[in-house]
Amino acid sequence: MFVEELERLLAKRRLSWRKLAELTGYHPSWLSKVRHGALPSADLVRHCDEVLEADGALIALAAVGKKRRPAQLPAPPAGFVGRKSQMRRMSDVLNGQVPMTGKVPPGAPTIVAIDGPPGVGKTAAALRCAHGIGGSGEEIYADGRLYVDLRGYSPDGRPMRPGDVLEEFLVALGVQPSDIPEELEQRAKLYRSLLASQRLLIVLDNAASSKQVEPLLPGSAACGVIVTSRRRLIGLPMRVAVERILLGPMTEEESMAVLHAAVGEARAQAETASLTVLARHCGHLPLALRIAAERVAAHPHHPVGELVDELAAERHRLDALEADDSVAVRTVFEWSYRDLSDEEARMFRLLGLHRGPHISLEPAAALAGASVARARRLLQKLALVHLLEGAPHSRYRFHDLLQVYAAECVGAESTASERNSAIRRFADWYLHSIAAGSRALAPFRLSPVELRPLAPGITPLTFSSDQHALRWYDLEAPNFASIIRLAVDHHLYETAWKLAIALFDYLRLLRKPGGLWLATSTLAHKATQAAGDRRAQGWVETSLAEAYRWLRQYDRSQQLFEHSLSLQRDVGDHHGQAWALAGLGFLNVDRGLMEIAYDRASEALSLFCEVGDRHGQASAMFTLADAHHGWERHDETLDVLRAALRIFEEIENHDGQGLTLAKMAETYAALGEQEQALDHIDRSLRARRLAGSRWGEADGLARRGRILHALGRSEHARESWAAALALYEEVDDPRAADIRAYLQGHLADPGAGILARPAW
């Protein structure tokens, strides 16, 4: 090794052996003997080290005895399954079968960095890969394998120092302890010198940072390195070429393979359904799966469903994922959590209050009471250490079990006052942002929601257009029910019902399944009952009744509309009465009770005129027109609809225009004027699409199919029905069944089951 390093240093400095003889004062013939195997004297070694500025590396190498072949890898993990694509990529790169991603400088070592959240199986994957490089791999890394647990996340919280690791590695490579330099830099140089002429695979497990890893990297292209870490080592690729492998939760198929291997195929086949639920409760996290699998295997006579039931309650889930002789899921999470700064840990905890599927930057800032810039840095840090995951559209989300752990932390480490303040900031931010979106969607709306001033430092969103608002609403829709539930659970009843009412203009477009409308309104209804606010209860019941009407649950819808009307009369809210009456009008049209519908709409129209709600006036006129249509008074129908259309055009309500034009198309169709009907329905479709109403577009396509069928254009009609079916299915509308039955030949007239329903 001494001679090999000596020749490397001579080549680096472009010196000949004869020049070395001149610089050291030794005869060239003596240096030639050393070059061909003679042992150098201590004096020669010292002189060579000095003139070549080797900083002690040549002295240490000369002291190395017989060449050793370290074999430090721990035993390969038992029962390893899955990760096929990642394992194949790592093996191919380390075996030299495929190049690393990106530009790799000549002579660079092959480095694979595995990162991912705690419990995801990074060490197992690294060891499996390192042991699996055999056969041809033995020729690639023929000089052995080095391994160290860098203890980046460990019970005592003390990562290993690079200098200590280098000392261990140097001893393993044959350097006498007395010849190991004291300084880190000198040890690293000696280490690289030793590896310069060797082919080793080095596994650096559980790294804390790039700074910890960098001194442990070889400088030779003949060596390979596998690094594992819970954080993305972003500093490493800035210094060296790295092949990054990200490990996340397992697929359902891989999770089931883990459980099958533990419980046996016969039992797995008999209890497949329970094992599927068990894997889901484990969040498909390998550590959780292994603990659950061992618990199931340890009790062969107990049904798997018992453990499933134990894991079903989130507050006990991490308790159930512990084993006496294994590291618990909670423990590995705790190691990562403990490594955070106070500010980062606080953000992590507070995020545990939010039970929605994802969160964006601005509401996270409100939750923490931080600036948006500061919140961005905190979220990025949590994502860097894999306590959060990045999600599409610049959002973040928890792994299921990490969300449970964060909720535990916020319950145990924060006061009730701190939690309540955070939730109020969070809910208020959403209320004001949703209200701003509603104003963008429906500037003509007379809203019953009065907003209180926000606390200092909370800045809700504003929207430049209705399309801007719609994009945000669509992204946030999966969070809405959980936000209202959070407000209800923490007795923010006024905020909860106002959130639901402020969502009305979005929900009525039915861009998402109607179940979302029902869920948010049901939660808001509980809030108004708990608060004893009868006026608010009336408004929420009107919205809830409309949601039930869309879902064709007419009896429940009627009960709610009538009770809402009674409440609004008791409190003297004429505007609330008008909408309850309008809703009863809509409902009775659906039921074919035109006389009752007409009377309710007439009452509503009078009240809307009294309070100056022009949108309400035009909406009530829909029902009057529907009644005339039902009585086959087509001239009166068109007169009323034209008047409604003028109002909608004046207040720039595209959805209202679209529905009015659709009803006019139905009237022209009833008169046998199919071309007029087709023209109006095409205009209606353009307006509904402009409004962003998926249900409205589906309604228009369904009507268009019926008109085309009447015109004898059967193929085009079926295309229109099929397009309507896709949209109805997207919003989970029950009319999808009628259209599907027609397209499959089970229903003669699809129009019979999908009569127009007025929208607000």
Order of alpha helices (4+ residues) and beta strands (2+ residues): alpha-alpha-alpha-alpha-alpha-alpha-beta-alpha-alpha-beta-alpha-alpha-beta-alpha-beta-beta-alpha-alpha-alpha-alpha-alpha-alpha-alpha-alpha-beta-alpha-alpha-beta-beta-alpha-alpha-alpha-alpha-alpha-alpha-alpha-alpha-alpha-alpha-alpha-alpha-alpha-alpha-alpha-alpha-alpha
